[in-house]
Amino acid sequence: MAHKHIVHSYEEDLQALGRLIADMGRIAAAQLEGALDALGRRDVELADEVAKRDAEVDALEREIGEAALKALALRQPMAVDLREVVSAIKISSDLERIGDLAKNAAKHAHAIGNGAVAQLMPRIARMGELVRDHLLDVIAAYQKRDPERALETWRGDEEVDDRFNGVFRELLTYMMEDPRTIGTGTHLLFVAKNVERIGDHTANIAETVHYLVRGESPPESRPKGEDTAYTVVEPPTR
Amino acid sequence: MALASTLPKIVARDVDCFYGDKQALFCVNLDISEKQVTALIGPSGCGKSTFLRCLNRMNDVIDGCRVTGKLELDAEDIYGPDVDVVKLRARVGMVFQKPNPFPKSIYENVAYGPRIHGLVSNRGELDELVEWSLEKAGLLGEVKDRLQEPGTGLSGGQQQRLCIARAIAVSPEVILMDEPCSALDPIATAKIEELTDELRENFTNVIVTHNMQQAARVSQRTAFFHLGILVEEGETGKIFTNPGNERTQDYITGRFG
């Protein structure tokens, strides 16, 4: 990518597409942060604000989709340019999902309350901060076209999955011991799952960055995912 | 049979080509697969047409043109001392950038080659062969009622398909096409491209094109030339999504190289 296009406006179109992705990524990360903040402080106003701002993320996805379609139709991109445009479409779709998941997580601020089980929220928030860091990292990797950095983030998703598995087990245990925690516990499960899904979409973006630069998927297989589908917690025996 | 189809139809090894003192090709090594379309791409003056013209010795008529290295068609030396160039060109036909029908009837344009090569023994066979060739070239439907009219009266796209019919009438094994669509409109271009794909059943095809999308559409293999050097050759899908060489990438994406 050392050389510039002969046609200036083509170069500018692709650069503009890249800037839109970076903007969208930063907004999506801010949305996650807002959601975690709202959940941590049970700040329903902030939660509503986060939900409202999701429209911005959606609008960016549409804008990127249109710009990408236009580039395909008018420029007929080849090789790295083609991967650039296809990657923009894929990344914006992952970011749009991240926005939705942040919005959905934020909404639970209305329902968590301050019961005993709510003390797990800070742990979920720390997991969320890790995910947000990954997201910001992967957006930086995208901007720098740095597949190594993207891969590092990609491998980091395993840590997120581990933390989610821990939170899941703990919530199950609480709920089994005391049915009064089931209400809040279920809400927290949704929040934790949403955050974990954001981590998955972030890992998708990391794979796309690798593909964008190298023209192929990451050389190794994806780090092991969350395994809560197989998790069984036995009820306490009395 | 299976073994034969895995052998390259044309093999080029360490091919250099000079026009007087000027070297136009540098040590080109390329295998051209049988019954596939190979696209040669590269900027003007890169040597792609020179290489194409080496394959049926069209360069012989150019004063001071000298070709060294090994060029083989079915493991036979194309530049061997015993090679009959007229027979070679019947085996390796050519279609040019500008359609160049003879100033004769549509029928005579196609009949000329089979007649001089003695491929037919009577008028009936010749009629059949002319019809078959025009049909293969996707032109018969448009001209069957006016075979005696001059070939030069056809539209550009029809003339080019007439030239393709003329080329395939002598049952070549290889067809070389040098920018066959650059003077044609998009519909005529699409017809030639469709034809290229169909001809793959019977012929090995090598096409020089400046149109990257065309190379991507019609070929299975693509070779990129730059400054007389074969920079990269590979599967077309790979060359246009993830080329291995930065110069290839710069060229196909429209960057300064």
Interface residues (C-beta under 8 A of the other chain):
Chain A: A2 H3 K4 H5 I6 V7 Y10 Q76 P77 M78 A79 V80 D81 L82 R83 R214 G215 E216
Chain B: M212 Q213 A216 I239 F240 T241 N242 P243 E246 T248 Q249 D250 I252 T253 G254 R255 F256 G257
